[in-house]
Amino acid sequence: MIRTIMVVDDDPRVLERMRNLLENENLNVTTARTNKEAIEILEREKSIGAILLRARMPDGRDVFIPFIRRDDKTLPLDMEMPRNCSRSELVRFVSELTSL
């Protein structure tokens, strides 16, 4: 079961909203505003079980492919949720995510 999640998005409001939601679901959360920052965190933090990526990050998402292939225990997930989704939609998403 996934207990630690990294959220990668260049919008600090999205990061804060996701952090609050995930922490309310008793998950550990790490955030990054760039893919470069996320890779640096992944190199240090071995407990991250999933990565929620904003699909259209300015520096792309393919940067994660070599890293994730080195560590088959990390599950990459593209985050394609509307910016204005409801709390219940976010809770449902998190429930599905943590059951993986």
HUCOR-V395182 format. One record per residue. PSI is psi in whole degrees, -180 to 180 (* if undefined). OMEGA is omega in radians with two decimals (999 if undefined). D_LAST is the distance of its C-alpha to the last C-alpha in Angstrom with 1 decimal. Layout:
PSI:OMEGA:D_LAST + PSI:OMEGA:D_LAST
This chain:
137:-3.13:6.3 + 129:3.12:7.0 + -21:-3.14:10.6 + 130:-3.07:12.4 + 140:2.99:12.3 + 133:3.08:15.2 + 128:-3.13:16.6 + 116:3.12:19.3 + 146:-3.13:21.9 + -1:3.12:25.7 + 112:-3.10:26.3 + -27:3.11:26.5 + -39:3.10:26.3 + -43:3.13:22.8 + -45:-3.13:21.8 + -43:3.14:23.3 + -45:3.13:21.8 + -40:3.10:18.2 + -49:-3.13:19.0 + -46:-3.13:20.5 + -49:-3.09:17.8 + -40:3.10:15.0 + -34:3.06:17.5 + -20:3.08:18.3 + 17:3.10:14.8 + 37:3.07:15.5 + 151:3.01:13.7 + 137:-3.05:15.7 + 134:2.99:16.6 + 142:-3.14:18.6 + 154:3.07:20.3 + 144:-3.13:22.3 + -11:3.08:24.8 + 160:3.08:25.3 + -36:3.10:23.4 + -47:3.10:26.0 + -40:3.14:25.2 + -43:3.12:21.5 + -42:3.11:22.3 + -41:3.12:24.7 + -44:3.14:22.1 + -33:3.11:19.7 + -32:-3.10:22.7 + -42:-2.99:23.2 + 111:-3.10:19.9 + -6:-3.06:18.0 + -2:-3.09:15.4 + 122:-3.09:13.6 + -16:3.14:9.9 + 151:3.10:9.6 + 121:3.04:12.7 + 111:-3.07:13.5 + 135:2.93:16.6 + 124:-3.01:19.4 + -30:-3.06:20.1 + 49:3.09:23.8 + 144:-3.12:24.4 + -35:-3.12:28.1 + 19:3.04:27.5 + 171:3.13:25.0 + -14:-3.10:21.5 + -17:3.11:22.5 + -24:-3.12:23.5 + -21:-3.00:19.9 + -52:3.13:19.9 + -39:-3.12:22.0 + -47:-3.08:20.4 + -34:3.09:16.8 + -24:3.08:18.3 + -26:-3.03:19.8 + 88:-3.08:16.7 + -8:-3.13:14.0 + -11:3.13:11.8 + 130:-3.09:11.5 + 111:3.12:9.3 + 136:3.11:11.8 + 128:3.03:11.4 + 132:-3.12:14.6 + 100:3.13:15.4 + 68:3.11:17.6 + 144:3.08:18.3 + 145:3.14:21.9 + -23:-3.08:23.5 + 28:-3.13:24.8 + 156:-3.07:21.8 + 163:3.09:22.1 + -41:-3.13:20.5 + -36:3.08:19.1 + -40:3.10:17.4 + -42:3.13:15.9 + -44:3.11:14.8 + -43:3.12:13.1 + -46:-3.13:11.4 + -41:3.12:10.2 + -44:3.11:9.1 + -41:-3.14:6.9 + -48:-3.04:5.7 + -12:3.10:5.5 + -4:-3.13:3.8 + *:999:0.0
